[in-house]
Amino acid sequence: MQAVVLSAGQGTRIRPLSASLPKPMLPVADRPLSAHAADAAVEAGADELILVVGYEAEEVRDYFGDEYAGVPVTYAVQQEQAGTADAVRSASEYLDGPFAVLNGDNLYEPEAIAELFEEGPAVGAVRVEDPTNYGVLSTEDDTVTDIVEKPDDPPTNLANAGAYAFPAEARDWLDVPESERGEHEITDVVAEVIAEYDVGVAVMDRWLDVGRPWELLAANEWKLGELDREIRGEVHDDAELRGDVVVESGAEIDAGVVVEGPALIRSGASVGPNAYIRGATLVGEDAHVGHSVEIKNSVLGRGSHVAHLSYVGDSVLGRDVNFGAGTNVANLRHDGEPVRLTVKGDRVSTGRRKFGVVVGDEAKTGINASLNAGVKLSEGATTKPGEVVTRDR
């Protein structure tokens, strides 16, 4: 089975994190986001990966190479962002039999993808409480009869999980008309398959669409929670590591540090002295957590520094961010309502009672800065010493 992994999205909803780092390469535990979809495909039995890439082609190629996890990798470049069917069509010259399509910004369980392969032709689905915000599968006798986009009256509670197993003939059905959104949709290809085949349903117990910053945090919570304790770096005798903590080779944990897992301290990172890390926290490669800093349930990108006497909770920091000494992040509203974040110009609920800030690459705060819950700092943004930041910048 060939597996096409769609990795060409520009990630506009997850900005500023994707301003200079392609969305498929954003960190989720010890690897990029799209690598988790690739892993699921390989573990499910894919014998070739076809990665559809866009502007981020070079960085994706550098990571995956010509072979990934023992499976050959082919690259197809999508020239324009013209929809999912267009993305798959860019890979059509490499398809020579039944094939699967996975969204590279979704997390899947390998067992569910294996079932998808076995059931094919099939569509992956997940049961949701409110299907009205999804493409919803209409079914009859355990076969898919239609996919209805964001229906007011959903036919089922099965949301489309962005995973498909197609027969070889579907390669010739990729040239579908534009939808009302002006895109060529993969669901229209599914409709062509439904007209010719019985299309099964592969129901997934766990799935996550990583489109917005708090979903990247959720992705790390999932994947960090799967890690087993492993200590390969340098840990001071007076440090305390509790639970499933991974310290990679080349990382340093200083005296007085307490780390409560699940947590991953990547190669080249340094922590402490007297720092406290808890919750599902990723400290990226070459990042630095200073003296008496507390990091809770957060992602620190590669090369980021959080200076002494600072607090970062439920937040996502990009690469090479520098938090000046005494920077404090608020992660809770006084009224107890879910924290809201601006996504493409609209204030949107994160659904999280606790959520801090989202910080783009190379942003910097002055000493004793205070950042309000739900604030975004764009790539390269700065704050003044002692400033209270209540609005995005």
Secondary structure, 3 states (H helix, E strand, C coil): CEEEEECCCCCHHHCCCCCCCCHHHCEECCEEHHHHHHHHHHHHCCCEEEEEECCCHHHHHHHHCCEECCEEEEEEECCCCCCHHHHHHCCHHHCCCCEEEEECCEEECHHHHHHHHHHCCEEEEEECCCHHHCEEEEEECCEEEEEEECCCCCCCCEEEEEEEEECHHHHHHCCCCCCCCCCCCHHHHHHHHHHHCCCEEEEECCEEECCCHHHHHHHHHHHHCCCCCEECCEECCCCEEECCEEECCCCEECCCCEEECCEEECCCCEECCCCEEECCEEECCCCEECCCCEEECCEECCCCEECCCCEEECCEECCCCEECCCCEECCECCCCCCCEEEECCEEEECCCCECCCEECCCCEECCCCEECCCCEECCCCECCCCCEECCCC
